[in-house]
Amino acid sequence: MLPLQIIDSFLLNYNVGQALLLVFILATVGTLPLKSRRIIAANVTIFGLVFIMTPQALAPMHYLFLGIVLLVVGPVLWVTAER
């Protein structure tokens, strides 16, 4: 484990939206080897909700729009996934 001071000094340079975007990208890359479009759709939908529910004081407005887009794309991926 990394000491909290290293993590804190890294995150001070970025806002919450950028940190959430990094976690979203890492989570999506982590689900790619599973080759399940439903898991990716669930990931996209959940992060869409997270981006929408993030307070605007912590993240710029364009992360709200990213959340809206992810909430539209997630269910589309779910419906188009093969069973």
Secondary structure, 3 states (H helix, E strand, C coil): CCCHHHHHHHHCCCCHHHHHHHHHHHHHHHHHHHCCHHHHHHHHHHHHHHHHHCCCCCCCCHHHHHHHHHHHHHHHHHHHCCC
